Each structure stands twice: as C-alpha cells, then as structure tokens.
Amino acid sequence: MKGLHIVGVSHAYGKNKVLDNASLMIPAGEVVCLLGPSGSGKTTLLRLAAGLEKVQQGKIVIDDDVIADENLHVPPAQRGIGLLFQDYALFPHLSVLANVTFGLHNISKSLAERRAMEMLDKVGMTQHAQNHPHTLSGGQQQRVALARALAPEPKLLLLDEPFSGLDTNMRGKICEETLGLLKLSGVATVMVTHDPEEAMFMADRIKILGKTGRILQTGRPHDIYYHPNHEFVAKLFGLMNRFEGVVKGGCVEIPIGKIRANGLGEGRQVEVLVRPEGVTLDSYGKIGPVIDILSIHLLGHDNIVRVRLPDESGAKEGEKELYVRVHHAFEPELSNRITVGVDPAYAFIFPTDALGGIAKA
C-alpha cells in the first residue's frame, strides 16, 4: 500500500505513557488529521513517523517498507518525508528560492532551481523568490514552507499545527490553498491540530486521540461529528448541554424533549449531551417549556444564546442554563413567549452505569 501505516505504536517518556497501541493507515492522496487536547500524543506520533523519536513498541511502514520498529531506525533524511511545522523553520539567511532548493540534493543546481520555481509558482510566490523570509508575512512564509516540503516529492507529508500562527481571516484562505495543493500532489498527509473546525475542513478522515494516548475514534468528519462513540469525542467539538436521565420505553426524557435510546436497555442510567445547535427555539410558543433569555452573543455567522430553563417545581436551585446556537438574526423582544425543544440529530446518549454501551439518537 502506498502511504503510511503505523501499527501498534506505544511510547513513553520515563513513566509517562503518551501513546498506547496507536495504529493508523493513510493511503497516498489522503489527508488525515490527528485531533486531540494537549498531551494526547499527537506530536509524538508525528515525531515517530518523521524519525525524530525512536520507536519503543510497534512499527512504522512507508510504501510497504518498514522504516522503524524496536530494532530498526531509518534516519529522517532517508524516509522520503516532508515536514511543515508551526514556526515554518525557514532559514533566515537564505533567499526564498534557496530555502526551497535546500532539500533538493541529488539533482543539478539548475534542475533544483527549476523545480523550486515550479513549486513557488504553485503557491503564488515566484515574485518573492529573491526575498528573505523576514520580509514576508506569516501567510507568505507558510506558502514558502509548504513549497519547500513538497519540492522533493516526498512519499509522506507531516504537518504540525501549520496554521496556528495565522490570523483568522488569512487562515481560511491558506487552508483552502494548502488542501488544493495537497490533493494535486497526491501525497499522503498527516496533520496535527487541536482545532476541531480546522480538522473538519482539512481532513478526509479524523483520528481522535484521548488523554491516555489511545485513539478513541476514526472516521470521516461527518461521522465523527454526528456519530461520536465516546463522550470525550462529542465534547471535543465545543459547548455541550448536559442532562441526566434513565431509559424508559426505549427513550430518555429530558426537560426539553424525548430522545430514542437505541441500543440501551430499560433502566439504564445515562447522560445526554446536546450540541447548542440541537436546542431549538420557537418564538410562537408551540414547543416545549417556556425559557428566559439571559444573554445573546453575536459571532458573525450565528448567535450563541444563553437561556434559563425553569425547574418544573418552581425551585430556583433547580433551574438549568442552556447554550443555543441560532443561525439567523435573533430578536427575542419580538416575542412574549419563547419555548425550547431538541433536535435528536445533535443529541448523544452515553451510559453512566457500569454496563457500558453507547446510543445515538
């Protein structure tokens, strides 16, 4: 198989185990994002693939060749890997052109410069070929670093938080340009990020690493977002509204509606996690209980609305606050009665008792 295959890799720094039997397969032409919190082993996995760390347990294969296991360590320069780090690591004393030709060792200078100019053209940087990195913006430096990484036609490209230093407006444009170039090159790509939205945008598949260094779930972005198999995975994508309940008649009833508990037996104690976009508001007062609006925060493309759900008994300590995402202009002052409901597509049920299992609404 062309691409990267990591099999059963475990790794520890002293007594601190950061990876636990991690495996992944990335075919040529596919972009896979490693997503997880700090300390989950994402960068360690990248460093092992790059040859910057030695494998303690397991093996790493690139294009059917074993390049690392407990007894073998092929040097980084011999692995056919391109690297792009968050600080870009451009050589300040070299021109843009010289930076891109730096890794082109086994061809003549004229061929190396021709190849470098071809790559600079693909990233729109030919006019800066004789400039030095300090004269470039962050986005321009990122383009040069990407050109340098792809110039030797690597078998595998490793990206470590490559867009974290860019401002919000520039990041979306650079992400789209980078993704287009990666697809054009056909190289297998592993990207480390802690930004769920970035992973959803860039990845063909996402691998979620938990705090214990284990891969908790692998799937297409749509599957990860709409079908999380672990509460950690569900919570990784932002704010969640949490409820507790018990399975009765194949459903779990929470204050804002009833949700099917597929796969969980009667009497199971569960928690229900509902994304803010899964809480629905009705200005005509036709669904669910009446709520109070506490605050509205405009995020540009939508609003985050904080609401209070009164306790049915009238006890103030039983009141619950919820977060709601509203994808349009929201003017609660136009209604005297706003009620709340739930969209089951954004609700996830996880058992809290010892029996285990998972349900998706």
KEGU-675124 format. One record per residue (C-alpha): residue number from 1; x, y, z; residue in three letters. Coordinates in steps of 0.05 Angstrom, whole numbers, padded with zeros to 5 digits. Example, Ala and Ser with C-alpha at 12.3 -4.5 7.8 and 13.67 -1.06 7.14 Angstrom:
<nodes>
[node 1, [00246, -00090, 00156], 'ALA']
[node 2, [00273, -00021, 00143], 'SER']
</nodes>
This chain:
<nodes>
[node 1, [00000, 00000, 00000], 'MET']
[node 2, [00027, 00068, -00019], 'LYS']
[node 3, [00026, 00115, 00040], 'GLY']
[node 4, [00037, 00110, 00115], 'LEU']
[node 5, [00019, 00051, 00160], 'HIS']
[node 6, [00031, 00056, 00236], 'ILE']
[node 7, [00019, -00009, 00273], 'VAL']
[node 8, [00011, -00016, 00349], 'GLY']
[node 9, [00056, 00040, 00369], 'VAL']
[node 10, [00064, 00054, 00444], 'SER']
[node 11, [00112, 00107, 00471], 'HIS']
[node 12, [00131, 00135, 00539], 'ALA']
[node 13, [00175, 00189, 00566], 'TYR']
[node 14, [00201, 00158, 00630], 'GLY']
[node 15, [00139, 00134, 00668], 'LYS']
[node 16, [00093, 00180, 00628], 'ASN']
[node 17, [00059, 00138, 00574], 'LYS']
[node 18, [00036, 00184, 00517], 'VAL']
[node 19, [00016, 00133, 00464], 'LEU']
[node 20, [-00019, 00067, 00477], 'ASP']
[node 21, [-00023, 00017, 00420], 'ASN']
[node 22, [-00038, 00071, 00367], 'ALA']
[node 23, [-00049, 00049, 00295], 'SER']
[node 24, [-00066, 00088, 00233], 'LEU']
[node 25, [-00065, 00078, 00158], 'MET']
[node 26, [-00061, 00136, 00108], 'ILE']
[node 27, [-00064, 00120, 00034], 'PRO']
[node 28, [-00029, 00164, -00017], 'ALA']
[node 29, [-00071, 00225, -00033], 'GLY']
[node 30, [-00109, 00225, 00033], 'GLU']
[node 31, [-00106, 00278, 00088], 'VAL']
[node 32, [-00114, 00251, 00159], 'VAL']
[node 33, [-00119, 00298, 00219], 'CYS']
[node 34, [-00097, 00277, 00288], 'LEU']
[node 35, [-00143, 00315, 00335], 'LEU']
[node 36, [-00139, 00318, 00410], 'GLY']
[node 37, [-00121, 00360, 00471], 'PRO']
[node 38, [-00051, 00379, 00492], 'SER']
[node 39, [-00014, 00319, 00518], 'GLY']
[node 40, [-00054, 00267, 00479], 'SER']
[node 41, [00007, 00244, 00439], 'GLY']
[node 42, [-00008, 00277, 00372], 'LYS']
[node 43, [00060, 00310, 00362], 'THR']
[node 44, [00096, 00248, 00390], 'THR']
[node 45, [00062, 00206, 00336], 'LEU']
[node 46, [00085, 00255, 00284], 'LEU']
[node 47, [00156, 00256, 00310], 'ARG']
[node 48, [00159, 00180, 00309], 'LEU']
[node 49, [00136, 00179, 00236], 'ALA']
[node 50, [00189, 00232, 00220], 'ALA']
[node 51, [00244, 00194, 00254], 'GLY']
[node 52, [00256, 00248, 00307], 'LEU']
[node 53, [00239, 00196, 00361], 'GLU']
[node 54, [00257, 00122, 00362], 'LYS']
[node 55, [00201, 00071, 00364], 'VAL']
[node 56, [00196, 00035, 00431], 'GLN']
[node 57, [00140, -00012, 00411], 'GLN']
[node 58, [00105, -00025, 00345], 'GLY']
[node 59, [00127, -00010, 00274], 'LYS']
[node 60, [00121, 00044, 00220], 'ILE']
[node 61, [00116, 00029, 00146], 'VAL']
[node 62, [00120, 00077, 00087], 'ILE']
[node 63, [00103, 00050, 00017], 'ASP']
[node 64, [00110, -00023, 00041], 'ASP']
[node 65, [00179, -00010, 00070], 'ASP']
[node 66, [00189, -00017, 00146], 'VAL']
[node 67, [00226, 00046, 00167], 'ILE']
[node 68, [00221, 00038, 00243], 'ALA']
[node 69, [00208, -00014, 00296], 'ASP']
[node 70, [00240, -00035, 00362], 'GLU']
[node 71, [00304, -00055, 00326], 'ASN']
[node 72, [00305, -00011, 00264], 'LEU']
[node 73, [00311, 00065, 00257], 'HIS']
[node 74, [00318, 00093, 00187], 'VAL']
[node 75, [00346, 00165, 00192], 'PRO']
[node 76, [00296, 00221, 00178], 'PRO']
[node 77, [00333, 00244, 00115], 'ALA']
[node 78, [00325, 00174, 00084], 'GLN']
[node 79, [00250, 00167, 00096], 'ARG']
[node 80, [00224, 00209, 00039], 'GLY']
[node 81, [00184, 00255, 00086], 'ILE']
[node 82, [00166, 00328, 00080], 'GLY']
[node 83, [00158, 00368, 00145], 'LEU']
[node 84, [00119, 00431, 00159], 'LEU']
[node 85, [00120, 00458, 00230], 'PHE']
[node 86, [00080, 00514, 00261], 'GLN']
[node 87, [00141, 00561, 00262], 'ASP']
[node 88, [00156, 00543, 00188], 'TYR']
[node 89, [00231, 00537, 00205], 'ALA']
[node 90, [00255, 00577, 00144], 'LEU']
[node 91, [00329, 00594, 00142], 'PHE']
[node 92, [00333, 00670, 00154], 'PRO']
[node 93, [00400, 00678, 00118], 'HIS']
[node 94, [00375, 00645, 00054], 'LEU']
[node 95, [00330, 00673, 00000], 'SER']
[node 96, [00261, 00643, -00013], 'VAL']
[node 97, [00289, 00606, -00073], 'LEU']
[node 98, [00348, 00579, -00034], 'ALA']
[node 99, [00301, 00556, 00021], 'ASN']
[node 100, [00260, 00515, -00028], 'VAL']
[node 101, [00321, 00485, -00063], 'THR']
[node 102, [00354, 00466, 00003], 'PHE']
[node 103, [00326, 00395, 00005], 'GLY']
[node 104, [00339, 00380, -00069], 'LEU']
[node 105, [00406, 00345, -00062], 'HIS']
[node 106, [00412, 00294, -00117], 'ASN']
[node 107, [00400, 00338, -00178], 'ILE']
[node 108, [00439, 00394, -00211], 'SER']
[node 109, [00432, 00465, -00187], 'LYS']
[node 110, [00395, 00487, -00249], 'SER']
[node 111, [00345, 00430, -00243], 'LEU']
[node 112, [00336, 00445, -00169], 'ALA']
[node 113, [00322, 00518, -00183], 'GLU']
[node 114, [00273, 00500, -00238], 'ARG']
[node 115, [00236, 00452, -00192], 'ARG']
[node 116, [00236, 00504, -00137], 'ALA']
[node 117, [00207, 00557, -00183], 'MET']
[node 118, [00153, 00509, -00205], 'GLU']
[node 119, [00133, 00499, -00132], 'MET']
[node 120, [00136, 00573, -00117], 'LEU']
[node 121, [00091, 00585, -00177], 'ASP']
[node 122, [00040, 00535, -00149], 'LYS']
[node 123, [00038, 00573, -00083], 'VAL']
[node 124, [00038, 00642, -00116], 'GLY']
[node 125, [00106, 00663, -00091], 'MET']
[node 126, [00151, 00668, -00153], 'THR']
[node 127, [00155, 00744, -00147], 'GLN']
[node 128, [00187, 00735, -00078], 'HIS']
[node 129, [00240, 00685, -00099], 'ALA']
[node 130, [00299, 00731, -00084], 'GLN']
[node 131, [00269, 00759, -00019], 'ASN']
[node 132, [00288, 00735, 00050], 'HIS']
[node 133, [00237, 00705, 00099], 'PRO']
[node 134, [00236, 00764, 00147], 'HIS']
[node 135, [00207, 00808, 00092], 'THR']
[node 136, [00147, 00762, 00083], 'LEU']
[node 137, [00081, 00759, 00120], 'SER']
[node 138, [00061, 00698, 00161], 'GLY']
[node 139, [00017, 00672, 00104], 'GLY']
[node 140, [00073, 00681, 00054], 'GLN']
[node 141, [00122, 00645, 00098], 'GLN']
[node 142, [00073, 00588, 00105], 'GLN']
[node 143, [00068, 00583, 00029], 'ARG']
[node 144, [00144, 00581, 00022], 'VAL']
[node 145, [00150, 00527, 00076], 'ALA']
[node 146, [00097, 00485, 00040], 'LEU']
[node 147, [00134, 00493, -00026], 'ALA']
[node 148, [00199, 00471, 00007], 'ARG']
[node 149, [00165, 00410, 00038], 'ALA']
[node 150, [00134, 00387, -00027], 'LEU']
[node 151, [00193, 00403, -00074], 'ALA']
[node 152, [00230, 00336, -00063], 'PRO']
[node 153, [00164, 00299, -00080], 'GLU']
[node 154, [00160, 00264, -00012], 'PRO']
[node 155, [00123, 00199, 00000], 'LYS']
[node 156, [00093, 00229, 00063], 'LEU']
[node 157, [00079, 00299, 00087], 'LEU']
[node 158, [00075, 00315, 00162], 'LEU']
[node 159, [00042, 00380, 00185], 'LEU']
[node 160, [00046, 00402, 00258], 'ASP']
[node 161, [-00004, 00457, 00273], 'GLU']
[node 162, [00015, 00491, 00207], 'PRO']
[node 163, [-00038, 00546, 00211], 'PHE']
[node 164, [-00036, 00564, 00284], 'SER']
[node 165, [00006, 00627, 00273], 'GLY']
[node 166, [-00041, 00657, 00221], 'LEU']
[node 167, [-00096, 00707, 00236], 'ASP']
[node 168, [-00169, 00685, 00228], 'THR']
[node 169, [-00181, 00719, 00161], 'ASN']
[node 170, [-00118, 00691, 00129], 'MET']
[node 171, [-00125, 00621, 00159], 'ARG']
[node 172, [-00186, 00601, 00118], 'GLY']
[node 173, [-00154, 00623, 00052], 'LYS']
[node 174, [-00088, 00589, 00067], 'ILE']
[node 175, [-00123, 00525, 00090], 'CYS']
[node 176, [-00162, 00521, 00024], 'GLU']
[node 177, [-00100, 00535, -00018], 'GLU']
[node 178, [-00059, 00483, 00021], 'THR']
[node 179, [-00113, 00430, 00014], 'LEU']
[node 180, [-00118, 00441, -00061], 'GLY']
[node 181, [-00042, 00434, -00069], 'LEU']
[node 182, [-00041, 00371, -00026], 'LEU']
[node 183, [-00095, 00338, -00067], 'LYS']
[node 184, [-00058, 00358, -00131], 'LEU']
[node 185, [00007, 00328, -00106], 'SER']
[node 186, [-00025, 00261, -00086], 'GLY']
[node 187, [00020, 00255, -00024], 'VAL']
[node 188, [-00004, 00220, 00039], 'ALA']
[node 189, [-00011, 00274, 00092], 'THR']
[node 190, [-00016, 00273, 00168], 'VAL']
[node 191, [-00036, 00338, 00202], 'MET']
[node 192, [-00035, 00351, 00277], 'VAL']
[node 193, [-00084, 00401, 00304], 'THR']
[node 194, [-00124, 00417, 00367], 'HIS']
[node 195, [-00175, 00458, 00327], 'ASP']
[node 196, [-00237, 00416, 00311], 'PRO']
[node 197, [-00261, 00464, 00256], 'GLU']
[node 198, [-00193, 00461, 00222], 'GLU']
[node 199, [-00194, 00385, 00224], 'ALA']
[node 200, [-00265, 00383, 00196], 'MET']
[node 201, [-00244, 00429, 00139], 'PHE']
[node 202, [-00179, 00395, 00120], 'MET']
[node 203, [-00188, 00321, 00133], 'ALA']
[node 204, [-00212, 00263, 00092], 'ASP']
[node 205, [-00211, 00226, 00158], 'ARG']
[node 206, [-00201, 00247, 00230], 'ILE']
[node 207, [-00169, 00207, 00286], 'LYS']
[node 208, [-00187, 00228, 00356], 'ILE']
[node 209, [-00134, 00217, 00410], 'LEU']
[node 210, [-00156, 00217, 00482], 'GLY']
[node 211, [-00118, 00240, 00543], 'LYS']
[node 212, [-00090, 00169, 00554], 'THR']
[node 213, [-00056, 00166, 00486], 'GLY']
[node 214, [-00107, 00119, 00456], 'ARG']
[node 215, [-00143, 00130, 00390], 'ILE']
[node 216, [-00216, 00136, 00411], 'LEU']
[node 217, [-00249, 00141, 00343], 'GLN']
[node 218, [-00232, 00145, 00269], 'THR']
[node 219, [-00278, 00168, 00214], 'GLY']
[node 220, [-00299, 00219, 00163], 'ARG']
[node 221, [-00313, 00288, 00191], 'PRO']
[node 222, [-00388, 00278, 00183], 'HIS']
[node 223, [-00386, 00211, 00221], 'ASP']
[node 224, [-00343, 00239, 00277], 'ILE']
[node 225, [-00389, 00299, 00287], 'TYR']
[node 226, [-00456, 00265, 00281], 'TYR']
[node 227, [-00439, 00197, 00309], 'HIS']
[node 228, [-00388, 00204, 00366], 'PRO']
[node 229, [-00376, 00138, 00401], 'ASN']
[node 230, [-00348, 00168, 00465], 'HIS']
[node 231, [-00369, 00227, 00507], 'GLU']
[node 232, [-00298, 00255, 00502], 'PHE']
[node 233, [-00305, 00256, 00426], 'VAL']
[node 234, [-00372, 00291, 00430], 'ALA']
[node 235, [-00346, 00344, 00478], 'LYS']
[node 236, [-00284, 00358, 00437], 'LEU']
[node 237, [-00325, 00397, 00386], 'PHE']
[node 238, [-00346, 00454, 00432], 'GLY']
[node 239, [-00400, 00472, 00481], 'LEU']
[node 240, [-00448, 00417, 00504], 'MET']
[node 241, [-00512, 00419, 00544], 'ASN']
[node 242, [-00513, 00360, 00592], 'ARG']
[node 243, [-00573, 00324, 00622], 'PHE']
[node 244, [-00580, 00261, 00663], 'GLU']
[node 245, [-00636, 00210, 00653], 'GLY']
[node 246, [-00660, 00138, 00654], 'VAL']
[node 247, [-00680, 00095, 00594], 'VAL']
[node 248, [-00755, 00082, 00596], 'LYS']
[node 249, [-00795, 00052, 00539], 'GLY']
[node 250, [-00734, 00057, 00493], 'GLY']
[node 251, [-00727, 00132, 00503], 'CYS']
[node 252, [-00695, 00182, 00550], 'VAL']
[node 253, [-00737, 00241, 00571], 'GLU']
[node 254, [-00701, 00306, 00586], 'ILE']
[node 255, [-00733, 00373, 00603], 'PRO']
[node 256, [-00731, 00396, 00530], 'ILE']
[node 257, [-00757, 00333, 00497], 'GLY']
[node 258, [-00755, 00258, 00488], 'LYS']
[node 259, [-00698, 00222, 00452], 'ILE']
[node 260, [-00693, 00150, 00428], 'ARG']
[node 261, [-00641, 00109, 00465], 'ALA']
[node 262, [-00624, 00059, 00411], 'ASN']
[node 263, [-00582, 00001, 00437], 'GLY']
[node 264, [-00592, 00014, 00511], 'LEU']
[node 265, [-00636, -00028, 00555], 'GLY']
[node 266, [-00691, -00008, 00603], 'GLU']
[node 267, [-00669, 00026, 00668], 'GLY']
[node 268, [-00600, 00046, 00643], 'ARG']
[node 269, [-00574, 00109, 00675], 'GLN']
[node 270, [-00547, 00156, 00621], 'VAL']
[node 271, [-00523, 00225, 00606], 'GLU']
[node 272, [-00550, 00263, 00547], 'VAL']
[node 273, [-00505, 00312, 00511], 'LEU']
[node 274, [-00539, 00362, 00465], 'VAL']
[node 275, [-00500, 00409, 00420], 'ARG']
[node 276, [-00522, 00483, 00422], 'PRO']
[node 277, [-00549, 00477, 00351], 'GLU']
[node 278, [-00591, 00418, 00375], 'GLY']
[node 279, [-00631, 00462, 00423], 'VAL']
[node 280, [-00688, 00493, 00383], 'THR']
[node 281, [-00724, 00558, 00400], 'LEU']
[node 282, [-00795, 00574, 00379], 'ASP']
[node 283, [-00818, 00646, 00383], 'SER']
[node 284, [-00890, 00624, 00374], 'TYR']
[node 285, [-00890, 00584, 00438], 'GLY']
[node 286, [-00912, 00519, 00405], 'LYS']
[node 287, [-00859, 00470, 00431], 'ILE']
[node 288, [-00833, 00451, 00499], 'GLY']
[node 289, [-00825, 00493, 00562], 'PRO']
[node 290, [-00820, 00568, 00564], 'VAL']
[node 291, [-00750, 00595, 00575], 'ILE']
[node 292, [-00718, 00661, 00596], 'ASP']
[node 293, [-00664, 00694, 00552], 'ILE']
[node 294, [-00602, 00710, 00594], 'LEU']
[node 295, [-00553, 00735, 00541], 'SER']
[node 296, [-00541, 00737, 00466], 'ILE']
[node 297, [-00471, 00737, 00436], 'HIS']
[node 298, [-00464, 00752, 00361], 'LEU']
[node 299, [-00408, 00711, 00329], 'LEU']
[node 300, [-00418, 00739, 00259], 'GLY']
[node 301, [-00447, 00679, 00222], 'HIS']
[node 302, [-00492, 00659, 00281], 'ASP']
[node 303, [-00510, 00675, 00353], 'ASN']
[node 304, [-00496, 00638, 00418], 'ILE']
[node 305, [-00557, 00648, 00463], 'VAL']
[node 306, [-00555, 00631, 00537], 'ARG']
[node 307, [-00623, 00613, 00564], 'VAL']
[node 308, [-00652, 00591, 00631], 'ARG']
[node 309, [-00698, 00532, 00635], 'LEU']
[node 310, [-00741, 00538, 00699], 'PRO']
[node 311, [-00749, 00479, 00744], 'ASP']
[node 312, [-00818, 00448, 00740], 'GLU']
[node 313, [-00825, 00450, 00815], 'SER']
[node 314, [-00812, 00525, 00816], 'GLY']
[node 315, [-00749, 00517, 00858], 'ALA']
[node 316, [-00696, 00567, 00837], 'LYS']
[node 317, [-00639, 00518, 00852], 'GLU']
[node 318, [-00669, 00471, 00801], 'GLY']
[node 319, [-00663, 00520, 00743], 'GLU']
[node 320, [-00616, 00499, 00687], 'LYS']
[node 321, [-00578, 00543, 00638], 'GLU']
[node 322, [-00570, 00521, 00566], 'LEU']
[node 323, [-00530, 00545, 00506], 'TYR']
[node 324, [-00566, 00552, 00440], 'VAL']
[node 325, [-00535, 00565, 00371], 'ARG']
[node 326, [-00581, 00606, 00326], 'VAL']
[node 327, [-00562, 00611, 00253], 'HIS']
[node 328, [-00601, 00675, 00237], 'HIS']
[node 329, [-00618, 00743, 00267], 'ALA']
[node 330, [-00648, 00732, 00335], 'PHE']
[node 331, [-00694, 00785, 00365], 'GLU']
[node 332, [-00728, 00756, 00427], 'PRO']
[node 333, [-00761, 00823, 00443], 'GLU']
[node 334, [-00809, 00809, 00386], 'LEU']
[node 335, [-00840, 00751, 00423], 'SER']
[node 336, [-00873, 00748, 00491], 'ASN']
[node 337, [-00866, 00672, 00496], 'ARG']
[node 338, [-00805, 00632, 00473], 'ILE']
[node 339, [-00805, 00557, 00482], 'THR']
[node 340, [-00750, 00506, 00474], 'VAL']
[node 341, [-00743, 00437, 00443], 'GLY']
[node 342, [-00690, 00388, 00419], 'VAL']
[node 343, [-00666, 00364, 00351], 'ASP']
[node 344, [-00646, 00290, 00361], 'PRO']
[node 345, [-00594, 00295, 00305], 'ALA']
[node 346, [-00550, 00335, 00353], 'TYR']
[node 347, [-00564, 00294, 00416], 'ALA']
[node 348, [-00519, 00237, 00441], 'PHE']
[node 349, [-00533, 00188, 00497], 'ILE']
[node 350, [-00478, 00154, 00538], 'PHE']
[node 351, [-00487, 00106, 00596], 'PRO']
[node 352, [-00463, 00127, 00664], 'THR']
[node 353, [-00471, 00060, 00699], 'ASP']
[node 354, [-00420, 00003, 00696], 'ALA']
[node 355, [-00452, -00036, 00639], 'LEU']
[node 356, [-00422, 00007, 00584], 'GLY']
[node 357, [-00450, 00014, 00514], 'GLY']
[node 358, [-00469, 00073, 00471], 'ILE']
[node 359, [-00532, 00102, 00439], 'ALA']
[node 360, [-00543, 00154, 00386], 'LYS']
[node 361, [-00609, 00189, 00380], 'ALA']
</nodes>
